[in-house]
């Protein structure tokens, strides 16, 4: 009998997916495509869209609270797969003897003040549980693997790095009418620097606003994305500095507008204090946008040579990088070309092949 590979796909069907949810969705798709001949069983809290899951057995299990530790655990008791893979959440309390889980980052330890207390406590407890209880752990960068072994003492042989893929539909938008329409939709006039991601203290946006202030006569600063925790101080900082007309907060950007918004920017500025893996930097590179990002955590290994790297704690460095890209067209062009080369290293097919290799080893 062919072994059953179970996947907690509950995070793969979010309406407005974050990075970890995109990871769950795209990796699950790629695993099904690359893992033909295997028996897949996917567990959902609510029904997914039809179309891309036909080669798997689906188990939709609505449950009001504690879905993972109660409902999914019960499924593990009543009809367990041979191995359970959890790509973007926590391993249930009851699970098969063979299990695999992805740990995305340990940012809550690096910057505890950027998380509410109970969220930080939950992240710490759940990550410790994942690291201890799982048969093997995946991380999405060497930086996260190093954090996991250093902070929680996880043996290196128990951790495998599998770089995520990228959205291969993203490409530069060259239509001037399309670029103009998107700018008008979000109230953008003239040149602009762009950040796109959750508005969260870990993203270092307060320092980005400080860096931008002396350059506000050159361009706008567009801080796009849904609000996270402690966003009100950002709005207050903008008001206090008299930048309400120069710093725009357009909110969540739908997928259909992302490429145009990135393609039209002078630069994509992503000075995050910590990232397990910086998806937005790759997305900007795919759209032909020069990138400024941090020289810390996973960002150097993700952005490669296709970005200007800065100390995220140094406001002057961030400002100088923005000024350089504003002034130097040849530098922008060079970073764009290097960015196109860099993104070729990342694909969901390659990620799925690496994960399948781990699954096969665990099931021997």
Buried (B, 14 or more C-beta within 10 A) or exposed (E): EEEBBBBBBBBBBBEEBBBBBBBBBBBBBBBBEBBEEBBBBBBBBEEBEEEBBEEBEBBEBEEEEEBBBBBBBBBBEEEBBBBBBBBBBBBBBBBBEBBBBBBBBBBBBBBEEBBEEEEBEBBBEBBEBBBEBBBBBBBBBEBBBBBBBEBBEBEEEEBBBBBBBBBEEBEBBEEEEBBEEBBEEBEBEEEBBBBBBBBBBBBBBBBBBBBBBEBBEBBBBBBBBBBBBBBEEBBEBBEEBEBEEBBBBBEEBEEEBBBBBBBBBBBBBBBBBBBBBBBBBBBBBBBBBBBBBBBBBBBBBBBBEBBBBBEBEBBEBBBBBBBBBBEEEEBBEBBBEBBBEBBEEBBBEBBBBBBBEBBBEBBE
